[in-house]
Amino acid sequence: MSLGSGMNAALDSILAAKTIEDVWEVLLLKLQSWGFQNVLYGFTRFHTENGFGDTTDHLVLTNLGPDYVKGYFNDGRYKHGPIVTWAAQNAGVCSWAYIDEVYESLDSKALDTVEFNRSFGVSSGYTIGFSNATTRSKGAIGLSMQRFKGTQEQADAIWTKYGQEIKILCDVSHLKIISLPFDLRRLTARQREVLEWVGDGKTSADVAQIMGLTTATVEKHLKLARDALGVDTTAQAILKASLLNQFYRI
């Protein structure tokens, strides 16, 4: 498959991006040029068999607006959505026609999520579930037509024509996003530096000498880093900061 110049330019911009926001801007504009006006991307590295983990560890990008985000994400409806359930268990592409196929079998919470989406005009589109290297990493992106105007038939027609390119763009964007720093739980430069040194095998006394601080100050920074990351031990803080791509930032 040959890619058009617009697609090549978008891929080049995404691969050169230095921030998640830069990737999102290019991705959103290109998807809108194909007809998918509203986009919701979600990713976590902390998924378990019991659920998606702490919502403060999730990366969520969308242009659907704060009211939608509150009702769908902050209020927890996403956990029961049939498409999210599908994406948690599968990698690949799912047409939202799937919702009608399973509608009669949905429980009350799943039905509430479907009806909530419909009340916002988010009812026609596609979802891509991404392949991930670990079982605890889960990511997906939902693409929907213009609210209250697009139909599933129109979404299917777009996918028939551009689906292969759309999937490539979304896959590349996802891989780029998860390689960039997540500022979900923000560390200060000092907190990050002391964690980097401890992660390199240095003791608090070693770090104090390297950074020109007292040992007590190093311990204070470590405690604040643990608090910011929502963990109990420094080892957990190092692991979590690493998973969020916080170390050795430019």
FIKENU-802995 format. One record per residue (C-alpha): residue number from 1; residue in one letter; x, z, y. Coordinates in steps of 0.001 Angstrom, whole numbers. Example, Ala and Ser with C-alpha at 12.3 -4.5 7.8 and 13.67 -1.06 7.14 Angstrom:
BEGIN
vexke, vexvex, c1, c3, c2
1, A, 12300, 7800, -4500
2, S, 13670, 7140, -1060
END
This chain:
BEGIN
vexke, vexvex, c1, c3, c2
1, M, 0, 0, 0
2, S, 1345, -967, 3405
3, L, 705, 1430, 6261
4, G, -305, 286, 9720
5, S, 1881, 924, 12747
6, G, -491, 3637, 13971
7, M, -215, 5460, 10669
8, N, 3575, 5148, 10655
9, A, 3749, 6516, 14194
10, A, 1546, 9450, 13245
11, L, 3689, 10260, 10204
12, D, 6878, 10022, 12275
13, S, 5447, 12418, 14864
14, I, 4347, 14899, 12217
15, L, 7695, 14863, 10445
16, A, 9495, 15408, 13773
17, A, 7169, 18225, 14892
18, K, 8695, 21618, 15694
19, T, 5486, 23665, 15714
20, I, 2245, 23865, 13770
21, E, 365, 23086, 16985
22, D, 2259, 19798, 17318
23, V, 1343, 18779, 13767
24, W, -2297, 19737, 14317
25, E, -2601, 17676, 17501
26, V, -1366, 14479, 15827
27, L, -3391, 15064, 12653
28, L, -6630, 15738, 14508
29, L, -6348, 12694, 16768
30, K, -5637, 10378, 13837
31, L, -8505, 11757, 11732
32, Q, -10872, 11361, 14681
33, S, -9791, 7741, 15065
34, W, -11069, 7167, 11515
35, G, -14408, 8867, 12238
36, F, -13896, 12440, 11044
37, Q, -14502, 14298, 14293
38, N, -14358, 17876, 13034
39, V, -11592, 19341, 10903
40, L, -10993, 22715, 9253
41, Y, -7614, 23478, 7654
42, G, -6895, 26694, 5791
43, F, -3876, 28030, 3914
44, T, -2754, 31303, 2376
45, R, 233, 32379, 300
46, F, -1550, 35513, -859
47, H, -4386, 34248, -3075
48, T, -5137, 36231, -6245
49, E, -7645, 36029, -9082
50, N, -9784, 38460, -7089
51, G, -9929, 36425, -3904
52, F, -8058, 35045, -923
53, G, -6415, 38284, 188
54, D, -6237, 39706, 3697
55, T, -7794, 37304, 6213
56, T, -5106, 38228, 8754
57, D, -2619, 36457, 6468
58, H, -4584, 33187, 6502
59, L, -3625, 30233, 8643
60, V, -6797, 28570, 9935
61, L, -6853, 25525, 12215
62, T, -10099, 23964, 13427
63, N, -11785, 22328, 16375
64, L, -15253, 23548, 15364
65, G, -15394, 26264, 18015
66, P, -15439, 30089, 18148
67, D, -19080, 30559, 17105
68, Y, -18503, 28570, 13947
69, V, -15216, 30347, 13209
70, K, -16874, 33736, 13594
71, G, -19801, 32944, 11326
72, Y, -17897, 30965, 8718
73, F, -14501, 32613, 8603
74, N, -14581, 36015, 10300
75, D, -17901, 36936, 8673
76, G, -16561, 35864, 5275
77, R, -18990, 33054, 4436
78, Y, -16122, 30737, 3487
79, K, -15458, 32866, 392
80, H, -18771, 31760, -1095
81, G, -18834, 28107, -80
82, P, -19136, 25723, -3045
83, I, -16494, 23381, -1646
84, V, -14047, 26259, -1026
85, T, -14679, 27468, -4571
86, W, -13950, 23968, -5816
87, A, -10751, 23707, -3738
88, A, -9524, 27103, -4997
89, Q, -9708, 25762, -8540
90, N, -8717, 22130, -8066
91, A, -6310, 19814, -6303
92, G, -7530, 16456, -5106
93, V, -10473, 15025, -3210
94, C, -14087, 16220, -3211
95, S, -16955, 14404, -1506
96, W, -19504, 16728, 59
97, A, -22124, 14954, -2034
98, Y, -20968, 17559, -4556
99, I, -23017, 20180, -2678
100, D, -26277, 18403, -3459
101, E, -25203, 18028, -7085
102, V, -24734, 21785, -7549
103, Y, -27292, 23043, -5010
104, E, -29870, 24244, -7552
105, S, -27252, 26354, -9338
106, L, -25893, 28146, -6254
107, D, -26349, 31877, -5761
108, S, -27752, 33406, -2574
109, K, -24381, 33818, -859
110, A, -23350, 30240, -1577
111, L, -26733, 28984, -338
112, D, -26301, 31031, 2840
113, T, -22939, 29353, 3447
114, V, -24378, 25876, 2869
115, E, -27276, 26531, 5226
116, F, -24933, 28038, 7828
117, N, -22847, 24845, 7759
118, R, -25953, 22704, 8062
119, S, -27115, 24758, 11051
120, F, -23885, 23706, 12794
121, G, -24244, 20097, 11675
122, V, -21312, 20414, 9276
123, S, -22806, 18689, 6260
124, S, -21251, 15251, 5747
125, G, -17611, 14815, 4844
126, Y, -14754, 15305, 2423
127, T, -12412, 18093, 1369
128, I, -8856, 17750, 107
129, G, -7457, 20560, -2024
130, F, -3658, 20554, -1865
131, S, -1267, 20906, -4777
132, N, 959, 23954, -4325
133, A, 4131, 25179, -5946
134, T, 2846, 28693, -6703
135, T, -431, 30047, -8049
136, R, -804, 32360, -5036
137, S, -606, 29511, -2525
138, K, -3903, 27819, -1744
139, G, -4610, 25247, 922
140, A, -7358, 22788, 1747
141, I, -8672, 20690, 4599
142, G, -12283, 19814, 5305
143, L, -13138, 16652, 7241
144, S, -16636, 16257, 8667
145, M, -18504, 13611, 10580
146, Q, -19719, 14146, 14131
147, R, -22079, 17101, 14080
148, F, -25778, 16283, 13557
149, K, -25039, 12536, 13655
150, G, -22942, 11405, 10690
151, T, -24346, 10968, 7172
152, Q, -22654, 11367, 3815
153, E, -23097, 7642, 3248
154, Q, -21089, 6981, 6411
155, A, -18416, 9460, 5294
156, D, -18244, 7726, 1916
157, A, -17831, 4353, 3631
158, I, -14935, 5699, 5730
159, W, -13305, 7148, 2633
160, T, -13687, 3887, 716
161, K, -11853, 2042, 3484
162, Y, -9274, 4608, 4621
163, G, -9259, 7340, 1988
164, Q, -5799, 6630, 611
165, E, -4233, 6724, 4073
166, I, -6205, 9828, 5027
167, K, -4996, 11681, 1946
168, I, -1372, 10710, 2596
169, L, -1619, 11880, 6210
170, C, -3222, 15198, 5226
171, D, -749, 15814, 2387
172, V, 2243, 15183, 4661
173, S, 733, 17344, 7410
174, H, 136, 20183, 4962
175, L, 3694, 20072, 3642
176, K, 5038, 20047, 7201
177, I, 2795, 22923, 8309
178, I, 3833, 25214, 5468
179, S, 7513, 24566, 6270
180, L, 7081, 25827, 9849
181, P, 6969, 29448, 11079
182, F, 3579, 31174, 10849
183, D, 3027, 33464, 13817
184, L, 111, 35203, 12109
185, R, 1816, 38588, 12239
186, R, 4230, 38338, 15120
187, L, 7655, 39962, 14910
188, T, 9860, 40541, 17917
189, A, 13298, 38952, 17936
190, R, 14906, 42332, 17202
191, Q, 12545, 43111, 14331
192, R, 13215, 39713, 12827
193, E, 16985, 40080, 13208
194, V, 17208, 43485, 11531
195, L, 15094, 42187, 8641
196, E, 17378, 39168, 8329
197, W, 20465, 41388, 8097
198, V, 18860, 43749, 5580
199, G, 17728, 40711, 3592
200, D, 21379, 39630, 3536
201, G, 22251, 42920, 1815
202, K, 23358, 44986, 4814
203, T, 22550, 48684, 5101
204, S, 20970, 50166, 8211
205, A, 24397, 51474, 9204
206, D, 25892, 48002, 8744
207, V, 23151, 46441, 10855
208, A, 23627, 49048, 13570
209, Q, 27312, 48196, 13803
210, I, 26688, 44438, 13775
211, M, 23998, 44582, 16447
212, G, 25550, 47318, 18573
213, L, 22655, 49716, 18010
214, T, 22247, 53187, 16618
215, T, 21094, 53603, 13030
216, A, 17970, 55343, 14323
217, T, 17129, 52322, 16462
218, V, 17578, 49996, 13492
219, E, 15254, 52192, 11426
220, K, 12721, 52099, 14263
221, H, 12795, 48298, 14319
222, L, 12371, 48205, 10539
223, K, 9339, 50488, 10755
224, L, 7772, 48380, 13490
225, A, 8414, 45257, 11410
226, R, 6694, 46859, 8405
227, D, 3741, 47814, 10586
228, A, 3494, 44325, 12095
229, L, 3539, 42729, 8650
230, G, 1092, 45220, 7162
231, V, 3343, 46401, 4323
232, D, 4738, 49717, 3120
233, T, 8366, 48990, 2290
234, T, 11227, 47065, 3865
235, A, 11576, 44975, 691
236, Q, 7941, 43920, 1048
237, A, 8532, 43143, 4725
238, I, 11480, 40887, 3893
239, L, 9451, 39024, 1276
240, K, 6446, 38583, 3523
241, A, 8487, 37494, 6537
242, S, 10221, 34963, 4297
243, L, 6899, 33620, 3011
244, L, 5716, 33236, 6613
245, N, 8909, 31314, 7514
246, Q, 9874, 33907, 10097
247, F, 13626, 34054, 9384
248, Y, 16424, 32127, 11100
249, R, 14114, 30485, 13584
250, I, 15493, 28120, 16186
END
